[in-house]
Amino acid sequence: MAKEAFENSLRLTKLFLLLSGIRITKTKWRSSLEKLLDYYLYLFNFLWLYMDVCGEIYWLIEGIIIGKNFIDLSLTTPCITVSLLATSKSIFLYLNRDIVIKIINKLRDIHPETDVNEIELIEDNNKIDVEKKILEESTRFLNFVVLLQYYICALVVLAFPLMPVTSMAYDYYTKGHTEFKYPYLVKYFFDPCKLVIWPFVYVHHVISTVIVALNVFGSDTLFYAVCIYIQMHFQILCHRFENVVTQSPWQTKIYLTKALRRHQDLINLVDQAEVLYTKSTLFNIVTSSFLICLSGFIITMVEDLSVVVTFVTFLFMNLSQISLLCYFGDILMRSSTQISTAVYNSLWYETDEKTKKILFFILKRAQKPCKLTACNFADLNLTAFTTILSRSWSYFALLKTMYK
């Protein structure tokens, strides 16, 4: 059941990444045709999205040259930035697919249900109950966060395409006429404001929105899953270190050897996750303050209700996304350092000198936190989140003052 719960917790993540062109399940019978299809699907999504992104950049540059209103220019900037952010998240997963598969396979192998031998060695049923409780709480929390992110992304995907249509319908109802509107401000080499062309361009914008959502949801929920499962194993390992010393020196040696190997496995998993996410995390942290600031500015300065509602959902997505990334990075750091406390709380003083030395080295190593960083410029934790919010507010206040 536990292994089945593990697979179910990654079901939506695997589906969204697969639709993005990133397959994180590796099978022996996978053919060259499947690899080719994955490559072309990712390339197709990339080109489809950047047809709109390049048009938005062109529109922005032209607007700056001809002196468009600052608010009009600010409407397209967050959309360009979040598209670049989504690409940065997905491209590093795509280029490091083998590392992703290794992490998933390792987490599956060490999942508590597959570790039957270790559980059988524990004679006290209370100890098994503690580990089972940790497992259930972690899986339940992960499923909740994945569903939360799913509904937030769905809300944004619905809000951006529907608001222009709603605005057009309202204009036609009140004024008797309307002009064609699109979710994004894109400059084309043809006139998109024609009845024959409008539906096709509009669908193109909608699919671009879905591609961005696929990239963001897939990469972020994979990050949540990796962090929560590594954190879960750190918690279980803490419990095992606290009970590593038994009356039998032989059993103590077996428990300690297994705990040492598991600790090293978890450190290696954190290092591999760092390779996957460190560069995209840097870009995420740099752009988050900008996105939050600009979204708040648009919400407070624009009078068009449809634009306000759209960017409220956009702001909520940005805040939830960066807060969850920092939160999961924080719990990973804290759980790794709790190993030292668990070793100290064990009956280390009742062991021989050799075992004491081993436990001392484990305690010293655990005092150095396992952490995820933004290219070593900043650690991913709650302190980073408060810094992002502080900078966003400063930029927001400065931007409003300059605009007035």
N, C-alpha and C positions, 0 to 999 in steps of 0.2 A: 504493500500500500504506500509506503514512504517513497519508494522509487517511482511509482506511478504519479504521486503528488509532485515529485520533482519534474517529471516530464510535462505534466499539465501546467505547472507554473511557467514554463518556457514556451508554451504552445503559441500564444499570441506573438511573442517576440520572434520566434522562428518564422511564423507566417509573414509578419510585416517585413522582416529582413529578406525573406525569400522573394517577396514582391518587389523589393528594392534591387534584387539581383545579387544578394549575399546569402549563400547557403551555408549554414553553420552545423549541418549534419553531414558527416562523411561516412559513406558506405563503400564496401569493397567492390560492389557491382556498379558503382557510378561510372557512367560511360563518358567518352570524350564529347558526345553530343550534348549531354547535360552541362558540362563545363562550358561549352561554347554558348549554349542558351543563357546560362547565368551571366557570361561576359557581355553578350549582346543586350540582355535585359538591363543590366546596370548602365551600359553605354547609352541605350535608348532613353532611359529615364534621365540620365545626365544631360543629353542633348535636348530633350524635350523641355526640361526645366530651364536650361540656360538660353533657350530661344526667348523666353520671357524675361529672364534676368538681364540679358544683354540689352533688350528693348527698354527695360526700366532704367538701366544705366544711361542709355542714349537719351531717354526722355529727361532724366535728371540733369545731364550735362547741358542739353539744349535749354532747359529751363533756367539754369544758372546763367547761361550766355545771354538770353533774352530778358533776364531780370524778372522771373516769375516770383510770386509771393512766397515768403519763407514757409508759411503753413502748407501751401501746395507742394513745395519741395519736400517738406518733412513727411508727407503722407507716403511717399514711395521709398524713403530711406530705410525704415524698419523692415519692409518686405525684402529689399535687396539683402540686408544684413542677415536676416533669419534664413534666407535661402543659402547664403554662403556658409552659415553656421551648420545647417543641416548637411551640406555637402562635406564639410570638414569632419563631421561626426561619422558619416558613412564611409568616406573614402579610406580612412585608416583601418576600419574594420575589413573593407574589401581587400586592401593590400596585405593585411595580416590575417587572412582567413584561417590559415593553418594554426596560428596561435589561439584564435577564438575556439576552434574545434578541440585543441588540446585542453584548454581551460574547461570547456563543457564536459569533455570526456573524463577529466580528472575529478571534477565535482560529482559526476555521476558515479564514478568508481568508489569514492570515499564517502558517499552518502550513507548515513547510519544504517539503513536497511541492508546494504551490501556488506557491512562490516560485522558479520555474524560472529566470527571468532572472538572479536574483542568483547562483544556483549556477553557471550557465553562464559568468558573468564570472570565476569563480575558476578559474584554470588549474591550480593545484596540487591533485592528487587527495587529498593528505594532509589538506588543509583541509576537503574535503568529507567525508572519513572522520571527522574530529573532530566535525563538526556532526551527522552521522548517528549517531554513538555517543551524543551528548548526547540526541538525540531518542529513541533506543531505550531508554536508561536511564530517562529521565523517564516514558515511556509504561509501561514495565514496572513501575516503582515505583508509579505511580498505580493501575494495575490491581491490584497487590498490596494497597494500602491500601483500595481500594473493596471488594475481596473480604473483607478482614479485618473491615471495618465491617459488611458484609452478614452474616457469620457471627455477629458479636457481637450485632447486632440480632435475628437469628433465635433466638439462644440466650435472650435476654431475653423475646422474644415467646412462646417455648415454656415458659420457666420460670414466668412469672407465672400463666398459665392452668392449667398442669398440676399445680402444687404443691398447690392446694386439693383437687383431685380425688384426688391421691395420698394426701393426709392423710385425706380421707374414707374411702377404701378401707382404709387402715391401721387407722383407728378401728373400722370395721365388722368387720374381720378379728380384731382383738384383743379388742374389747369386745362385739361382737354388735349394736351400734347406732352410729349416727353422726348428726351434725347437718349441715344444708346449709351449705356454705362457699362464699365467692366470692373472686376474686383481690383485690378492693378492698373497703374498708369504706365502704359507701354507705348513706345514709339515704333511704328511700323513703316515699311516702305510703300504701303498701300493704305487706302482709306478704310479703316475698320468700322466706320459709322454708316454702313450700308446694311439693309435688311437681310440681304443674301449672305453676307459675310459674318454678321454679328453672332449667330448661333455657334459657328465653328470656332471663332476666336474665343468666345465665352467658355466653351467646353475645354479648349486648350488651357485657359486660366484655371479652371476647376481641377483638371488633371494635374497641373503643376502644383496646386495646393495639396493635393493628395500625395504627390511624390515627396514634398517637404515633410508632411506629416509621417509618412512611412519611414523616412530616414531618421527623424527625430525620435519617434516612438520606439523603433527597433533598437537603435543604439543606446538610448537612455534606459529602456527596460532591461536590456542585457547588462548594462552597468549596475542597475539596482540588484539584479539577480546574483551577479558575481559578488558584489559587496555583502549582501545579506547572507549568502551561503558561506562565504569565508568567515564572516562575523559569527555565524552560527557554529561553525567548526571551532573557532577560537573559544567560544563559550563552553562547548562540550569538552574541549581540551583543558580548559581551566578546571572543570569538574574532575577530570581524570588526573590532573596533576595534584589536586588536593587529596586524592585518594590513592596516589601512586605507591605510597609506602604501606606495605602490609606486614603481617607477622612472618611471612615466608620470604627470605631473601631472594629465592629463586623467582617467585611471583613478582616481587618488586622489580627485579631486573627485566622481566618480560614486559611489564607495564611501562617501565621507563623507556625501554627501547622503542616500543610502539609509539609512545607519546613524543619521543624525540623525532622519529620519522614523520609523524603527522605535523609537528611544528615546522619542520623543514619544508614539507609539502605546501603548507599554507603560505610560508614566506615566498616560495617560488611562484605560487599563484598570484600573490600581490605584485611581484615583479613583472609577471607577464601582463597583468591588467594595466600596469603602469605603461608598458610599451604600447598597448592598444589605445589608451585614452589620454596620455599626457599632453600631446600636441593639440588635440581638439579641445581639451580642457582649458588650455591657455587661451585659445581663441574664444571659447565660451565665456571665460571670466572677463576678458578684455571687452567683449561686445555686450555683455549683460547690462552693465551700468548704462551704456549708450542706449540700448533698446528700452530699458525701463524708463529712463529719463525722457526719451523722445515720445514713447507711448503716453506717458503721463501728460506731457506738454500738449499733444494732439487732443487728448480727452478734455483738457481744461480750456483749450483755446478754440476748438472747432465747434460750430453751432449745429452742424448737420447731425441729426440724431442717429442716422444709419452708420455714419463714420464713427461716432462716439461708441455705439454699441459694439461695432466691429473691433475697435482698438481696446475696449475694456476686456473683451475675451482674449485678445492678443497679449495685453499686459498681464492678465491672470495666468496665461500659459507661461510667459517668461518668468514670472515670480515663482510659480510652482516648479518649473523645470530646474532653475538654478538652485532653489532652496533644497530640493530633493537630492540633487547631486552633492551639494555641500553636506547635507545631513548624513547621507550614506557614507561619504568619505570620512566623516567624523566618527560614526559608530565603528567603522573598520579600524581606525586608529586607536580608539579607546579600548576595543576588545582585544587588540594585540598586546597592549601594555598590561592588561589584567592578568596575563600569564605569570608575570613576576609576583603579583600578590598571591596567586594560587599556589605557586611553588613555596612561597614563604609560609603559607597556611598549612602546608603539608607536614607530615611527621618526619621532616628531614633530620631532625636531631636524634632519631632512633636508628639511623642507618649507619653503614660503615663509611670510612673516610673517602673511598673512591666514589661512592654514590653521592656523598655530600658535595664533592668537587663538581660532579656532573650537574647536579641541581643548581649549584652556584653559577656555573657558566650559563645555564638556561635562564636563570633569574637576571643575570647581567644583559644577555641578548634581548630579553623581552622588554627591558627598559627603553630600548630603542624602538620607537613605534614603526609598525609597517604602515606605510601611508601612500596615498596617491597624490601626485603633484601636477602643477601646470608647468611642465618643463623645468622643474626645480625653482621656478620663480616664486611660487606660492603653494602652500599645502592646501589640499581640498578638505576643508572642515567648516564648522559653524563660524569661526572667526573670519574666514574669507567671505562668508555670506553677509555678515554684518558690515564688513568693509565695502562690499558691493552696494549694499543699500545706502550706506553713508555717502559714497561717491555719487550714486544716482540722485540722491536728494540735493547734493551740492550742485551737480550739473543742471538739475531741473530748476533750482532757484536762480542760478546764473543765467540760464537760457530765458526764463521769463523776464528777468530784469533787463537783459539786453534787448528782448523783443519789444518791451514797453518803451 
